[in-house]
Amino acid sequence: MEECPSLWRGIGRIRKSGLKIRRAFAGFDAELKFRPRISRPKENKACICGDVIKGVKTPLECKLFAKLCKPESPAGACMVSGEDVCGVL
């Protein structure tokens, strides 16, 4: 494996934050073999998950928290599971 840029939901692209298969092992890379079409996740413009994840804001400052954004219907990455920042409140 080697480092590569990666997209992080709510934050964006971060250099060297992901891993990819080295060129020497490209024959084992399913992404190269099958060429899947992966669409970017749709972000709700009102969601402040990026700021919550970075520690700039708290979940309680989000207009969507516990209204539109709930564990059953998350609007952003912070509420995706019970262990995420918003999911524990």
N, C-alpha and C positions, 0 to 999 in steps of 0.2 A: 504494500500500500504506500501511497504518497499523499502529501497534503495537496489540497485544491481549494478554490473558493467555494463557498456554499451559501445558499439563501436561507435565512432564518426568518420564520414567520413573525411579523410584527417589528422586526429589526431591519431586515434587508440583507444584502450581500456582505459577507465578512471574509477577507482574505485568509487563506490557510486554516479555515475552520472546519473543513470537510476532509474526507478521504476518498481516494479513487485507486483503482487497480493500476499498478505500474505497467508501462508499455510492454515490458518483457513477458507479462502474463495476460496480454490482451485477448488471447484465445479463450480465457476463462471469464471474460467480462460480459455478463448478460446484457448490459446496456448497449454495448457495441453490437452484439449478436442480434438482439430483438428490436432495437431502436424504438423503445416505447415513447409514445407521445404523453408527456406529463404537463398538464396545464398548471399555471401558478394559482395558488389558492386565492379566492376572492376575499379581499379585506374590506371590512366595514369601515368607512371613513371616520365614524365616530369612535371606533375602538382605540383605546390608548395602551394596548398591551405592550407595545414597544417601550413606552416610557415606564410602565410598571416593571417589566423585566429588567430594565436598566436601573431601576431604583429611583427614578426621577419623580414618579407619582405613585400613589397608592391605589388599590382597587376601588376604594370608596370614593375617589375623585372621578371615577368613570361614570358617565351618564347612562351607560348601558348596563352596569353592574346590577345584578339581581332583578332586572326588568327584562330587557330583550336578551341579555347574556346570562344564561344559567347553565349548570352542568349538563342538563338534558339538551340544550340548544346553544352551544358556545358560539360567541361572535368572534372570539379571538383565541390565540394560543394559551393565554393565561387561565382559561376556564376549561380546557380540554379534558382534564382528568381531576379526580379528587385530590391529587397531590400537588396540583399546580397552584400558583399564588392565589388566584381568585377562588379556586375550588375549595380551599381550606377555610375560607371565611364564612 
